[in-house]
């Protein structure tokens, strides 16, 4: 199971903004970029840390997108056959945007049961 793809699928099904794994020069103003920033997996559990970079039209909008993305994942953990837990590690405004556009980054730790 690919944790990045799982997160993209879960967020894409529930969010009203584009969700992707690639940063493109012509990206939409509002979107979520999903990447894996760490991994503490073992033979029984996948334990990735996922980074959700969320762009919005304002700081408030970007934070709202990030909060919604985390909520979608938490809700999915309640009944998904493999996703067991979701824990928000950090969420903060990203001050390092080149264009100064509103952007929040949420780091989320997941526990995913292996399908073996």
N, C-alpha and C positions, 0 to 999 in steps of 0.2 A: 504494500500500500504506500502510495506517495503522499506524505502529509501536506505538501504544498498544494497538490491537485485537490485533495480533500477539502482544504480550506477555501480554495477558489470556487469549487462547486457549491459548498454550503453558502458562502457569501453571495455568489452570483444568483442563487435561487431566491434570496430574500432581500437583497439590497437594490435600491433604485439608482445606483451609480455603477459605472463599469468597474469590474474587478479583473486584474491582470497580473501576470508575473514579469512583464517586460516594460521597461521605462522607454517610451518612445518620444522623440522630439515634438511630435504633434499630438501629445496626449490631451485628453479632455481636461477641462478646468476642475471638474469634480471627479475623483476616482479613488480606488484603493489598489495599492501595489503590494502583493504578497510575496514574502521571501522567508527562507529559513535562516535564522541567525545563529543557532546553536543546536546541539543534539546530545541528549543524555540517555539514549536508547540502550536496551539490552535485548537478550534473546526473546523475552516475553512481551515487552512493552516498547512502543515507540514513544519517545519523550522529547519531541522537538520544541524548540522555542521559535515561534513565528513572529516575524516583524510585519506589521500592517502599517504602511505609510499611506496616509490619507490626506488628499488635497481637497480644499474647499474654496468657496468664493470669499470667505472671511475666516478669521480665527474661530469664531463660534461655529460656523458651518463645518470646518475641518474637524473640530473636536466632536461635533455631533456625529459626523460620519464615523470617526474612530470609535466612539462610544457605541454606536449602533452595530458596528462590525463585531465588537467584543460581545455585545448582548446576543447577537445571532449565534455566535459560537457557543456561548454558555447555554442557550436554549437548545441547541443541537445536541449537546452532551447529555441532555435529559433522556433522549430516546434513540440516539444513533446507535447502531449495532456495534460499532468499534470505538467511537469517540467516548471516552469515559469521564474526562475531566478537562476543564478549561480554567486557567488562573491568570488574571491580569498581573503581569510583573511590573510594568511601568507604562505610563502614558504621559507624553509631554509635547509641547510645541517644539517643532524643529526650527531652530533659529538659523540653520545653515543653508537655507534655500538660496540659490543664486539669484532668483528673480524676486525674492522677498514675498512670494505668494504664500498664503496661509497653508500650513502643513503640520499635521500631528502624526506622531509615531507611537504606536502601541506595541508593546512586546507581550506576547501571550504564550504561556507554557501549556502544552497539551499533553494528555496521556491517551494514547491510542493502543487498543489491544491488537496484537498481531493476528492476522487471519490464518495462522498456521496451526 
